Amino acid sequence: MTTPQPKRYLGVAAFARRVGLAPGTIASYGRKGLLPPPDVIIAEGEGGRQIRGWTPATIDYWATHRLGQGRRTDLRRPKN
């Protein structure tokens, strides 16, 4: 009988390495709501800080579908 393998989740630093960005950039994106929802929240640390994790598939999907580099995300189209 084989033991089931635990699921692998990647934290902010591994997320950043996987997509080629700095961990600070990923943290900033998280504060701005630009990251996908985490697949797991492992714990809440001091001050309510969450330890979040994403599957490699979630990160890869986000990386291929996010807005391009240099694209302004703070601008909105004027309503006609």
SEMAR-527142 format. One record per atom (N, C-alpha, C): residue number from 1; residue in one letter; atom name; x, y, z. Coordinates in nm, 3 decimals, always signed. Layout:
<sites>
SITE fivo sefi kefi      c1      c2      c3
SITE  NUM    a   CA       X       Y       Z
...
</sites>
This chain:
<sites>
SITE fivo sefi kefi      c1      c2      c3
SITE    1    m    N  +0.084  -0.117  +0.000
SITE    1    m   CA  +0.000  +0.000  +0.000
SITE    1    m    C  +0.089  +0.125  +0.000
SITE    2    t    N  +0.058  +0.219  -0.087
SITE    2    t   CA  +0.137  +0.341  -0.095
SITE    2    t    C  +0.074  +0.452  -0.012
SITE    3    t    N  +0.159  +0.535  +0.042
SITE    3    t   CA  +0.112  +0.648  +0.120
SITE    3    t    C  +0.082  +0.763  +0.024
SITE    4    p    N  -0.035  +0.826  +0.037
SITE    4    p   CA  -0.065  +0.939  -0.052
SITE    4    p    C  +0.034  +1.053  -0.030
SITE    5    q    N  +0.074  +1.116  -0.138
SITE    5    q   CA  +0.167  +1.228  -0.130
SITE    5    q    C  +0.091  +1.354  -0.088
SITE    6    p    N  +0.149  +1.434  +0.001
SITE    6    p   CA  +0.082  +1.558  +0.039
SITE    6    p    C  +0.082  +1.657  -0.078
SITE    7    k    N  -0.018  +1.743  -0.081
SITE    7    k   CA  -0.023  +1.845  -0.184
SITE    7    k    C  +0.089  +1.945  -0.159
SITE    8    r    N  +0.145  +1.997  -0.267
SITE    8    r   CA  +0.251  +2.098  -0.257
SITE    8    r    C  +0.191  +2.236  -0.282
SITE    9    y    N  +0.220  +2.325  -0.191
SITE    9    y   CA  +0.180  +2.464  -0.205
SITE    9    y    C  +0.305  +2.551  -0.203
SITE   10    l    N  +0.301  +2.659  -0.277
SITE   10    l   CA  +0.414  +2.751  -0.284
SITE   10    l    C  +0.377  +2.880  -0.214
SITE   11    g    N  +0.469  +2.931  -0.132
SITE   11    g   CA  +0.449  +3.058  -0.064
SITE   11    g    C  +0.489  +3.174  -0.154
SITE   12    v    N  +0.491  +3.293  -0.096
SITE   12    v   CA  +0.519  +3.414  -0.172
SITE   12    v    C  +0.656  +3.409  -0.239
SITE   13    a    N  +0.760  +3.367  -0.168
SITE   13    a   CA  +0.895  +3.364  -0.226
SITE   13    a    C  +0.902  +3.267  -0.343
SITE   14    a    N  +0.844  +3.149  -0.328
SITE   14    a   CA  +0.845  +3.050  -0.436
SITE   14    a    C  +0.756  +3.096  -0.552
SITE   15    f    N  +0.644  +3.161  -0.521
SITE   15    f   CA  +0.557  +3.219  -0.624
SITE   15    f    C  +0.640  +3.316  -0.708
SITE   16    a    N  +0.714  +3.405  -0.640
SITE   16    a   CA  +0.795  +3.505  -0.709
SITE   16    a    C  +0.900  +3.440  -0.799
SITE   17    r    N  +0.971  +3.340  -0.746
SITE   17    r   CA  +1.073  +3.271  -0.827
SITE   17    r    C  +1.010  +3.207  -0.950
SITE   18    r    N  +0.893  +3.148  -0.932
SITE   18    r   CA  +0.829  +3.076  -1.042
SITE   18    r    C  +0.791  +3.170  -1.157
SITE   19    v    N  +0.752  +3.293  -1.125
SITE   19    v   CA  +0.709  +3.386  -1.230
SITE   19    v    C  +0.814  +3.490  -1.264
SITE   20    g    N  +0.931  +3.484  -1.198
SITE   20    g   CA  +1.041  +3.573  -1.232
SITE   20    g    C  +1.025  +3.715  -1.179
SITE   21    l    N  +0.957  +3.730  -1.066
SITE   21    l   CA  +0.941  +3.861  -1.004
SITE   21    l    C  +1.004  +3.859  -0.866
SITE   22    a    N  +1.023  +3.975  -0.809
SITE   22    a   CA  +1.076  +3.985  -0.673
SITE   22    a    C  +0.967  +3.952  -0.571
SITE   23    p    N  +1.004  +3.891  -0.458
SITE   23    p   CA  +0.904  +3.863  -0.355
SITE   23    p    C  +0.829  +3.989  -0.310
SITE   24    g    N  +0.897  +4.102  -0.305
SITE   24    g   CA  +0.830  +4.227  -0.268
SITE   24    g    C  +0.722  +4.268  -0.367
SITE   25    t    N  +0.746  +4.238  -0.495
SITE   25    t   CA  +0.647  +4.268  -0.598
SITE   25    t    C  +0.524  +4.181  -0.578
SITE   26    i    N  +0.545  +4.053  -0.550
SITE   26    i   CA  +0.432  +3.963  -0.527
SITE   26    i    C  +0.355  +4.007  -0.403
SITE   27    a    N  +0.426  +4.045  -0.297
SITE   27    a   CA  +0.359  +4.093  -0.176
SITE   27    a    C  +0.277  +4.218  -0.206
SITE   28    s    N  +0.334  +4.308  -0.285
SITE   28    s   CA  +0.262  +4.430  -0.324
SITE   28    s    C  +0.137  +4.397  -0.405
SITE   29    y    N  +0.151  +4.304  -0.500
SITE   29    y   CA  +0.035  +4.261  -0.579
SITE   29    y    C  -0.073  +4.203  -0.487
SITE   30    g    N  -0.031  +4.130  -0.385
SITE   30    g   CA  -0.128  +4.073  -0.292
SITE   30    g    C  -0.204  +4.181  -0.218
SITE   31    r    N  -0.134  +4.284  -0.172
SITE   31    r   CA  -0.201  +4.395  -0.102
SITE   31    r    C  -0.297  +4.470  -0.194
SITE   32    k    N  -0.265  +4.474  -0.322
SITE   32    k   CA  -0.350  +4.544  -0.420
SITE   32    k    C  -0.462  +4.456  -0.475
SITE   33    g    N  -0.466  +4.329  -0.435
SITE   33    g   CA  -0.570  +4.239  -0.485
SITE   33    g    C  -0.545  +4.189  -0.625
SITE   34    l    N  -0.419  +4.187  -0.669
SITE   34    l   CA  -0.387  +4.146  -0.806
SITE   34    l    C  -0.346  +3.999  -0.818
SITE   35    l    N  -0.340  +3.927  -0.706
SITE   35    l   CA  -0.304  +3.786  -0.709
SITE   35    l    C  -0.429  +3.700  -0.707
SITE   36    p    N  -0.417  +3.575  -0.751
SITE   36    p   CA  -0.532  +3.485  -0.738
SITE   36    p    C  -0.554  +3.455  -0.590
SITE   37    p    N  -0.676  +3.417  -0.553
SITE   37    p   CA  -0.698  +3.378  -0.413
SITE   37    p    C  -0.607  +3.260  -0.379
SITE   38    p    N  -0.557  +3.253  -0.257
SITE   38    p   CA  -0.470  +3.141  -0.221
SITE   38    p    C  -0.549  +3.010  -0.222
SITE   39    d    N  -0.481  +2.902  -0.254
SITE   39    d   CA  -0.543  +2.769  -0.250
SITE   39    d    C  -0.552  +2.718  -0.107
SITE   40    v    N  -0.468  +2.772  -0.020
SITE   40    v   CA  -0.468  +2.731  +0.120
SITE   40    v    C  -0.417  +2.848  +0.204
SITE   41    i    N  -0.474  +2.861  +0.323
SITE   41    i   CA  -0.420  +2.953  +0.424
SITE   41    i    C  -0.374  +2.863  +0.537
SITE   42    i    N  -0.243  +2.863  +0.560
SITE   42    i   CA  -0.185  +2.769  +0.656
SITE   42    i    C  -0.206  +2.815  +0.799
SITE   43    a    N  -0.184  +2.942  +0.824
SITE   43    a   CA  -0.196  +2.994  +0.960
SITE   43    a    C  -0.208  +3.144  +0.955
SITE   44    e    N  -0.247  +3.199  +1.066
SITE   44    e   CA  -0.246  +3.344  +1.079
SITE   44    e    C  -0.142  +3.378  +1.183
SITE   45    g    N  -0.049  +3.462  +1.144
SITE   45    g   CA  +0.060  +3.499  +1.233
SITE   45    g    C  +0.026  +3.623  +1.313
SITE   46    e    N  +0.130  +3.687  +1.361
SITE   46    e   CA  +0.114  +3.807  +1.442
SITE   46    e    C  +0.045  +3.917  +1.362
SITE   47    g    N  -0.045  +3.987  +1.427
SITE   47    g   CA  -0.114  +4.097  +1.361
SITE   47    g    C  -0.209  +4.053  +1.252
SITE   48    g    N  -0.250  +3.926  +1.251
SITE   48    g   CA  -0.342  +3.876  +1.150
SITE   48    g    C  -0.277  +3.845  +1.017
SITE   49    r    N  -0.144  +3.846  +1.011
SITE   49    r   CA  -0.072  +3.816  +0.886
SITE   49    r    C  -0.097  +3.671  +0.848
SITE   50    q    N  -0.141  +3.649  +0.726
SITE   50    q   CA  -0.172  +3.514  +0.680
SITE   50    q    C  -0.053  +3.452  +0.609
SITE   51    i    N  -0.036  +3.323  +0.629
SITE   51    i   CA  +0.061  +3.246  +0.553
SITE   51    i    C  -0.020  +3.176  +0.444
SITE   52    r    N  -0.001  +3.222  +0.321
SITE   52    r   CA  -0.081  +3.175  +0.208
SITE   52    r    C  -0.001  +3.080  +0.121
SITE   53    g    N  -0.071  +2.993  +0.049
SITE   53    g   CA  -0.006  +2.902  -0.043
SITE   53    g    C  -0.088  +2.883  -0.169
SITE   54    w    N  -0.019  +2.865  -0.280
SITE   54    w   CA  -0.083  +2.842  -0.409
SITE   54    w    C  -0.025  +2.716  -0.471
SITE   55    t    N  -0.105  +2.647  -0.549
SITE   55    t   CA  -0.053  +2.531  -0.622
SITE   55    t    C  +0.025  +2.583  -0.743
SITE   56    p    N  +0.121  +2.505  -0.792
SITE   56    p   CA  +0.191  +2.547  -0.913
SITE   56    p    C  +0.095  +2.574  -1.029
SITE   57    a    N  -0.012  +2.496  -1.040
SITE   57    a   CA  -0.109  +2.517  -1.149
SITE   57    a    C  -0.178  +2.652  -1.138
SITE   58    t    N  -0.214  +2.692  -1.017
SITE   58    t   CA  -0.277  +2.823  -0.996
SITE   58    t    C  -0.182  +2.935  -1.036
SITE   59    i    N  -0.057  +2.924  -0.996
SITE   59    i   CA  +0.043  +3.027  -1.028
SITE   59    i    C  +0.066  +3.034  -1.178
SITE   60    d    N  +0.080  +2.919  -1.242
SITE   60    d   CA  +0.103  +2.917  -1.387
SITE   60    d    C  -0.014  +2.977  -1.463
SITE   61    y    N  -0.136  +2.947  -1.420
SITE   61    y   CA  -0.255  +3.004  -1.485
SITE   61    y    C  -0.254  +3.156  -1.471
SITE   62    w    N  -0.227  +3.204  -1.349
SITE   62    w   CA  -0.222  +3.348  -1.325
SITE   62    w    C  -0.116  +3.414  -1.413
SITE   63    a    N  +0.001  +3.353  -1.420
SITE   63    a   CA  +0.112  +3.411  -1.496
SITE   63    a    C  +0.079  +3.423  -1.645
SITE   64    t    N  +0.005  +3.329  -1.699
SITE   64    t   CA  -0.026  +3.333  -1.842
SITE   64    t    C  -0.147  +3.421  -1.874
SITE   65    h    N  -0.225  +3.457  -1.773
SITE   65    h   CA  -0.347  +3.535  -1.797
SITE   65    h    C  -0.346  +3.674  -1.735
SITE   66    r    N  -0.235  +3.713  -1.672
SITE   66    r   CA  -0.232  +3.846  -1.609
SITE   66    r    C  -0.206  +3.953  -1.714
SITE   67    l    N  -0.234  +4.077  -1.675
SITE   67    l   CA  -0.209  +4.189  -1.766
SITE   67    l    C  -0.060  +4.200  -1.794
SITE   68    g    N  -0.026  +4.248  -1.910
SITE   68    g   CA  +0.113  +4.256  -1.952
SITE   68    g    C  +0.196  +4.354  -1.871
SITE   69    q    N  +0.326  +4.337  -1.878
SITE   69    q   CA  +0.420  +4.424  -1.809
SITE   69    q    C  +0.403  +4.567  -1.857
SITE   70    g    N  +0.402  +4.659  -1.763
SITE   70    g   CA  +0.388  +4.800  -1.797
SITE   70    g    C  +0.245  +4.846  -1.817
SITE   71    r    N  +0.150  +4.756  -1.812
SITE   71    r   CA  +0.010  +4.790  -1.829
SITE   71    r    C  -0.040  +4.860  -1.704
SITE   72    r    N  -0.102  +4.974  -1.719
SITE   72    r   CA  -0.155  +5.048  -1.604
SITE   72    r    C  -0.283  +4.980  -1.557
SITE   73    t    N  -0.285  +4.946  -1.431
SITE   73    t   CA  -0.404  +4.882  -1.374
SITE   73    t    C  -0.485  +4.980  -1.290
SITE   74    d    N  -0.436  +5.103  -1.275
SITE   74    d   CA  -0.505  +5.200  -1.191
SITE   74    d    C  -0.591  +5.297  -1.272
SITE   75    l    N  -0.595  +5.280  -1.402
SITE   75    l   CA  -0.675  +5.368  -1.487
SITE   75    l    C  -0.805  +5.300  -1.523
SITE   76    r    N  -0.908  +5.379  -1.532
SITE   76    r   CA  -1.038  +5.326  -1.572
SITE   76    r    C  -1.085  +5.402  -1.696
SITE   77    r    N  -1.160  +5.336  -1.779
SITE   77    r   CA  -1.215  +5.402  -1.896
SITE   77    r    C  -1.326  +5.497  -1.851
SITE   78    p    N  -1.331  +5.615  -1.913
SITE   78    p   CA  -1.440  +5.707  -1.876
SITE   78    p    C  -1.574  +5.652  -1.924
SITE   79    k    N  -1.676  +5.677  -1.843
SITE   79    k   CA  -1.811  +5.635  -1.882
SITE   79    k    C  -1.865  +5.734  -1.983
SITE   80    n    N  -1.929  +5.683  -2.087
SITE   80    n   CA  -1.986  +5.771  -2.191
SITE   80    n    C  -2.116  +5.830  -2.146
</sites>
